[in-house]
C-alpha cells in the first residue's frame, strides 16, 4: 500500500535535499491522487487540504511529493518550519531523546528538557522581569491556558479580543476567533464572556490609515469601559500581527495604547505570538518592534521545528497565580518536542535567522510592490520580515476579491509553488517561506507569482 517512491531510502530530507523546483507530473500527480482517494475514504471530511500533494521529504525551501515533484515552499507548514524541515540540530537532539525515553509526563516524573525550554523562553521573550513558563501541545491550548492564568490572577472573567483575530479551534478559542467560516460555523454555542473590539486595520480604516491607530484605540477602549467595564476584564488578547485575519499589522501606536490602558486598569495584556514568534518577523517576537512587553505571551508553531509544542510565558507573579495542578496535561512539554525546541532555538541563533527573515522581507516587498504597480487587483502589500501578504481587490475599488485570490493560488500551485491564502474576506495571499529559503528559490517563487498575476 506504500506510495513512497523507491528513492526514499537513499536520499534523506532536511538540508541535504536538492534545492530545486522540479515538476515531473501534473500537480497533483497520479500517486498523490491515489492517496487523496484513500484520504477521502478514511479521514473525516472536516479535515480539509490546501493542496493535495502527498509529501515524502522536505528541507530547506522545498517539499518533495510521492510523484517526485519538488515544490518551492512559501508556507512552512503555516509558519512552523522556520528553521527548515528536519534541521540538523532538531533531528539530532530529538533522535537522541527518542532513544532515551519518549514520555513520562512532566507532572508525574519530570525531566530537564522541559526546564531548559522554559529557561530559554524566559530569556528570549520581551522584558527583563522575572518570568515563568508552562508548556502545552498547541497554540489553541496555549491561548486557553493564558486566559485561565489571567482569570486566576485578576479574579475577573471577561476576555477582550479583536476584529479579524484568530486564536484557535477549541471551544473557547473559537469564541475568541473572529472569522465564522470555516472555523465556527455550526460549532456553537461558545464560551461566554468574550468581547470583540475594533483593530487598527490601516488599509481598510474608513478615515484613512493615518487615523487608524488613534481612532481604533479610542473605540476599543470606549467599548471596554462602557459596555464591559474595565474592572471586569481579565485579559486583552491580541496577535501583534494578525495571521489568519490577513497578516494585518496594526497601525503604529495602537498596541502601545492598549498596553497602557491594560496596565492602568489591572488587565493582563496577552500577546498571541503563535504565528509571529521565533524570528518570523525579523525579530525574536513581533512585540519587539514597538518595544511592547506583554504580561503573558503565547507561542507555538515555530518553536520546535515541526514537533508539537506550545507555551505560555509571562510575569512570575501572574504565571504563579494558578494553583498547583491547575496547569498541565498528559503530553504538555513532551520530552522529544522539548529536545527539538532546543535544537530549533540553537539553529535560529547559529544561523541568525532574524537577519535572514529581514533579508527575505527586503527581497519580497519591493518585488511585490512592483507587481502592485502593474496589476490593479493588488490593493495592498504588507508585512514584516518573512511574514508577507498581498490583499486582492476588484480593480478600482477596495472590494475584496476572493475569486482572483483562489485563482492566483491555484496557478502558483500548478507551477510548483506552494502558497497559502488568508483573510476575513478570503482575499489575501500570504507568504511564509522557511527562513533558510535559498535566494534562488525565493526569486524563482516571486517569478511564478508574477507570472500567475499576468496569466490570470
N, C-alpha and C positions, 0 to 999 in steps of 0.2 A: 504493500500500500504506500510505500515511501515515494514522495515526489522530489526528493533531494537529488540534484544532478550528481553524476559519478565523480566529479572533481571535488566534491565536498570534503572528502577526507584528505585531499592533497594540498589544498590551499586554505589557510585559516583566514578568518575575518580580521577585524581590527586594523591597526595602522599599516599592516603589510598588504592589505587588499589594493590591487591596482587602482589608482585614482584616475579613472576614465569613465566617460559616458559610453555605453556600448548597447546598441539596440540590435537584437538578432531576431526578434519576433514582433508581432503586434503587441501593444500594451493594453490589457494583459495578454500574455501568451497562452498557449494551449494547456500547459501544465498548471498555470495559475487558474485558468478557467475550470479545470477539473477539480482543483482544491476548493474553488469558490462554490461549485455544486455540492461538494461534501459539506462545506460550511453551512450552506443554506439548509441542508438536511439535518444538521447536528447542533447548530448554535442558535440560540434564541434570536428571533427576528429583530428584537430591540437593540441588539449589538450591531451597529452599522459599521461600514468600512468606507473610508475616503477613496482609496484606490486599491482594488482587489488584486494586487500583485503579491505573491507569497514569497517572503524573504528567506534566504538561506544563510547569507553572510552580509555583514555591514562593517564599515570602518572609514575613518577619515571623513570624506564628503560624499560617499556613495553608499547605496544599498543594492545588493545583487539578488535577483529573484530566481525561482526554480527553473525558469526557462533560459537562464544565462544572461539576461539583460542586466546592465549596470546603470542605475538611475542616479542622477545628481540629487542630493537630499537637501531640500530647503525647508525641512520640517523638524528634523532632530527629534522625532517622536514627541512632538509638541514641547520643545524646549527642554528635553530630558537629557539627551546625549551631548551636552555642551562640550565635554572633553573628547567626543567621538565615541563610536561604538567600540566596545572591547578594548578600551585604552589599556596599555600595558600595566600600569600601576594598579588599576582597578581589577584586572584579571588576576594579577599575581597575588594581591592581598586577599581577594575573595577566594581564590583557589586554595591558598594556604589555610584560610579559616574554614573552608568547606571540608578540608581533610581533617581538621582538628575537632570541630563539632559544629552542627548545624542549628541547634536550638537547645536552650534550657528554660527559656522565659526569664527575662531580666527581673521580673517580680518574684521569682522563686529562688534561683541561684544566679546572681549577676556575673558580669564579665567586663573586662577592661575596655573592649571596643566601644561599648555604649558610652562609657565615661569619657573616652578620648574624643568621640564625636561631639559630645556635649561641650567639652573644653574648647574644641575648635570653633564651634558655633558661638560660644560665649565671647570668644576673642574676635571673631570676624564680623559679627553683626554690629550695627551702628551703636555708638555710645560707649563710654568708659566706666559706666556704673557697674555695680555687682550684678551678675546675671545668673540665671538658672535655665536649663533646657530639659524638655521632655520629648521623647521620640515616639513616633507613631508610624503608620503604614502609608497613608495617602494624604494628599493635600486637603481633601474634604474633612478627613479625620482631624488634621491639624487645626483647621478653622473651627470645627466643633469644640475642640478642647480649648482653644483660645477663648471662645465665648464662655465655656464653663469656668475657666480660671478668672476671667474678668467678673463674672457674676459672683463667684466666691469671694473675690477681693472687695468689690464695691457693695455687695448685698443689694444690688439692683438687678432688674430683669431686662430692660429694653436694649435692643441692638439696632444701631443705625447703619444702613448700607446705602448704596448709591445707584442711580440710573446707570444702565449698561454694565453693571458689575457682574462678575461670575465668581462663585465660591465653591461649587461642587454639586454632587448629585444625591447626597443623603437628604433626609427629610428637612433638617434644619438648614443645610446649605442650599437646598433647592429654594426654600423660602427666602434666603438671602440673595439668590441669583435673580437678575432682572429679566432675562430672556425666557419667554414661555416655551417656545418650540425650538428644539425637541426636549428641553431639559425638565419642564414642569408639567406639560400638558397631560392631564388625566391622572396625575400622581398625588393630588392633594387629598385631604387638607394638609396644610403645612404648619410647622411650629409657630406659635404665636409670638407676639412682642418683637416683631421685626418690622422696621420702618425704613422707607426708602426716600432719599432726598436727591436734589439735583447734583450733577457733577459738571465741572467746568470743561466742556467739550468744545475746544476752540473752533473747529471747522463748522460746527452746527449751532454755535451760540447766536441767538437771534439778533442781538445788538452788536455783534462783531467780536472777533477773537480778543481784541484789546480790552473788552469789558468782562470777559468770561470769568476770570479769577475772582474779581471783586463782587460781581453780581451773584455768581453761583454760591460763593461762600456766604454771602448775606442771606440768600434764600434758604440755604441748608440750615444755617444757624437759626433763622426765624422759625422754620418748621420744627426744629428740635425744641426750641424754647416754648413755642406757642402750642404746638399740637401734641408733643410728647412730654415735655418737662425735662430740662437738663438733669434735674435731680433724680430722675428715674432711669437714666441711660447708663448702662454698664459699660458699653463699648461702642466705639465708632470703628468700623472695619472697612478698609479700602485698599484696592490694588494701586500702588503708586503709578503704574501704567496698566490700564485695564486690558486684559488679554482677550478673552472670548468676545468682549464687547466691541472689539475692533482696534486694539492697540491704541487706545485713546490716552494720550499724555495730557493730564490736566494742566490747564494754563498755569504758568509760574505764579506762585503766591497763594494758590488755592489750598494746597496741602499744608503749608505753614500756618495759614489762618485756622484750619481745622485743628491742628496740633495745639495752637494757642488756646482755642476755645475749650478743647478737651481738658487741657491742663488746668484752666481756670475753674472748671466745673467738676473736677474729680472723676472724669471719664477716662477709661482706658483706651488709648489710641492703638489700634492694631493694624499693622501693615501686612497685607497679604502679598508676600513676595514669592509665591509658589511658582509663577511663570517668569518673573523678572530677576530672580536671585541667581547667584553664583556666576558672575561675570557676564551674564547675558546682555546687559545694557552698557557694558564697558566699565562698570564698577562692580564691586562685590554685590552691592544691592542697590536697587533704583532709588531708595531713600537717600543714598549718599549725595545725589545730585543737588538737592536743596538743603543738605545738612540736617535732614529730619532724623530725629531719634525717637523711634516708636517705643511705646511701653512694652508691647509684645510684637513679635514678628513671626509669621508662619512661613515655612519653607518646605519644599518637596522637589519634584521634577529633577532639576539639575544636580541635586545633592549627591547622588550615588552612582552616577554613570550608567543608569538604566535599571538598577535594582530598586525595589520599592522601599522607600524610606521617607519620612516626613518629620517635621519638628516644630515645636513652639519654643521660642527663646525670648526671654524678657527680664524685666527688673526682678531682682530676687524677692523683694517683699510681695510682689504681685504673684509671681510663679509659686511661691511657697504658701499662698493663701489656701490652696486646695488641701484637704485633709489627706493623710497617708492612706493610700489605697484608692483615692478618688481619681487618680490618673493612671493610665496604663492600658494594657491589652495583651493578649497572648503573644502576638507576633511583633509588637511595637519595639523597634530597635533591634531587629533580628541581627545576630552576630555576623552573618555573611554580608548583609546590607551595610552594616556599620564598617566592616573592613573595606567594602567597595567605596564608601563615602570617604574614608581616609585616603584611599588611593586617588579618588577624584579630586579632592582638595589639594593633594600633593601635586597632581598634574596641573591644576589651574595655576598654582604658584610657580611651578617649574617652567611652564610654557608662557607665563604672563598672559593668561587668556583675557584679562581685562584689556590689555593693549591690543590683542588680536581682535576682540569684539569691536573696539573703536575703529580699527583699520577696516573691518568689514563694513561698518557704517559709512566710513569715508569713501569706500568704493561704491556701495549700493545707492546711497542717497543722491549723489549727483547724476548717476545714470538714470535713476527713476524720475528725477525732476526733469531731466532732458526729455524723457518719454512723455511726461506731463505736458510739455510744450507742443509735442507732436500729436498727441491723442486726446481729444476733448472729452473722452469718457473718464479720464483720470481727474477726479475732483481734488484729491489731496494726497500728498506724500508725507509720511511722518514716521518717526521712530527715533530710537536712541541705541547706539551700539549695533548689535546684531539682532535687534528686535524691530523690524521694519515692516511697514504696511503701505498699501495704496488703497484709497477708497474710490469706488467707481460709481459714477452717476450718469443720469440721462444727459446728453450734451446740452449745454446752455442752461443747466439748472443744477440744483443740489439734490434732486430727486434720486433716491437710491436705485441702483441698477443691479439687482442680484442676478439677472439673466446673463448679462455680459460677464459678470464675475465668474459664474459657473462655466461659461464658455471658454474664458481665458484659462481657467484652471484645467479644464479638460484638454485644451490644446497643448498646454505645458506637459501634462501627463503623457500624452501621445508621443511627445518628443523626448521623453525620458527625463523630465524634471518634476520632482515631487514638490508640489506647493499645497498650502492649506488655505482655506477660506475662514472668515470670521465675521463678526459684526452683528449688532442687534438686527440690522436690516439685511443681513446676508450679502453685503456688497463690499466686503473688504478682502483683499488678498494679503495674507500675512506670510512673512519670510523669517524663518528661524534656522538658518544654517548652523551646523555644528561649528564651534569656534575654531576647530582645526581644519576647516574647509580650505583646500589649496586655492591659491589665487586664480589658476587657470580654470578651475571648475566654477568658481564664483563668477568669473567673466563669461564663461560659456552659458551658465544658467541665466544671467542677465540678457544675453543674446537671444536665448529661447523665449524669455518673457517679452522682449521687444518684438520678436517675430510673431508671437501669438497675438499681440495687440494689432500688428499690421495686418494679420490674416483675418482676424475676427472683426 
